[in-house]
Amino acid sequence: MITDSSALKGMKPGIYEIEPGIKIEVDEHGSNRFYGTNTLLGSSLKFNEGLKILVEEALVDISSALIAMSLNPALYLKIADHKGRIMVGYDADLTVIDEQYQIVATYVLGEKQVI
């Protein structure tokens, strides 16, 4: 599970001029393309929305989807000794979501963050 967090993440669908003469189109799925082309630039997909797609559309079981979004990236980045799991001694970086995949709370190093 990857979302590359382009500069237009969170923007509504539309056409944006990011530099003079350079227009980017954000579609209804959050994909970014050079305006008028099919050249994919990245995604503005939020992680919780990606989880919903994995579980509800791709039919990946929730456990596998969560591992793909937490432990697997930590293993790839070689930080799985302190991130990617809920265990004693780990960083306690957590995002709590509800049944509709909406973010309820976020914790960094065990401290609740203001959303």
C-alpha positions in Angstrom: 0.0 0.0 0.0 1.5 3.3 -1.2 0.3 6.8 -1.4 2.9 9.2 -2.6 1.5 12.4 -1.1 1.8 14.8 -4.0 1.7 18.5 -3.4 -2.0 18.5 -4.3 -3.0 16.0 -1.7 -6.4 16.8 -0.2 -7.3 19.1 -3.0 -10.8 18.8 -4.6 -11.0 17.6 -8.2 -10.0 20.4 -10.6 -7.2 22.0 -12.6 -4.4 23.7 -10.7 -1.6 25.8 -12.1 1.4 24.8 -9.9 3.9 27.0 -11.8 3.3 29.4 -14.6 2.3 27.3 -17.6 2.3 24.0 -15.7 -1.3 22.8 -15.1 -2.1 19.6 -13.1 -5.5 18.0 -13.1 -6.8 16.2 -10.0 -9.5 13.7 -10.8 -12.3 12.4 -8.7 -10.1 9.5 -7.4 -7.3 11.8 -6.3 -5.0 11.0 -9.2 -2.8 13.8 -10.6 -2.0 14.2 -14.3 -0.5 16.8 -16.5 -3.6 18.7 -17.7 -4.8 17.2 -21.0 -2.7 14.1 -20.9 -2.7 10.6 -19.4 0.7 11.1 -17.8 0.2 10.1 -14.1 2.0 12.3 -11.7 1.0 10.8 -8.4 -1.9 10.5 -6.0 -3.5 12.7 -3.5 -5.1 9.6 -2.0 -5.2 9.6 1.8 -4.0 6.5 3.6 -7.4 5.9 5.3 -9.1 6.1 1.9 -6.5 3.6 0.5 -7.3 1.2 3.3 -11.0 1.5 2.5 -10.3 0.7 -1.2 -8.1 -2.3 -0.3 -10.7 -3.8 2.1 -14.0 -2.9 0.3 -13.1 -2.9 -3.4 -10.0 -5.1 -3.7 -11.4 -7.5 -1.0 -8.1 -7.7 0.9 -8.7 -8.9 4.5 -8.3 -6.1 7.1 -5.4 -7.8 8.8 -3.4 -8.1 5.6 -4.3 -4.5 4.6 -3.1 -3.1 7.9 0.2 -5.1 7.7 0.7 -3.7 4.2 0.3 -0.2 5.6 2.3 -0.5 8.8 4.7 -3.4 9.3 5.7 -3.8 5.6 6.8 -0.2 5.1 8.7 -0.3 8.5 10.5 -3.5 7.3 11.4 -1.9 4.0 12.7 1.2 5.7 14.6 -0.9 8.2 12.9 0.7 11.2 10.7 -2.3 12.2 12.6 -2.6 15.5 10.6 0.4 16.8 7.8 1.1 14.2 5.1 -0.8 12.4 3.6 -2.7 15.3 1.6 -2.2 18.5 4.1 -3.6 21.1 5.8 -2.7 24.3 8.9 -0.6 23.4 7.6 0.6 20.0 7.0 4.2 19.2 3.2 4.2 19.6 2.5 6.1 16.4 -1.1 5.3 15.8 -4.1 6.5 13.8 -7.6 5.5 15.1 -10.3 5.2 12.5 -14.1 4.5 12.8 -16.2 2.0 10.8 -16.4 4.5 7.9 -12.6 4.8 7.8 -12.7 8.3 9.1 -9.8 9.4 11.3 -10.9 9.7 15.0 -7.5 10.3 16.6 -3.8 10.3 15.9 -1.0 9.5 18.3 2.7 10.2 17.8 5.0 8.6 20.4 1.9 7.9 22.4 0.8 11.5 22.6 -2.5 12.4 21.1 -2.2 15.0 18.4 -4.7 17.8 17.5 -6.4 17.0 14.2 
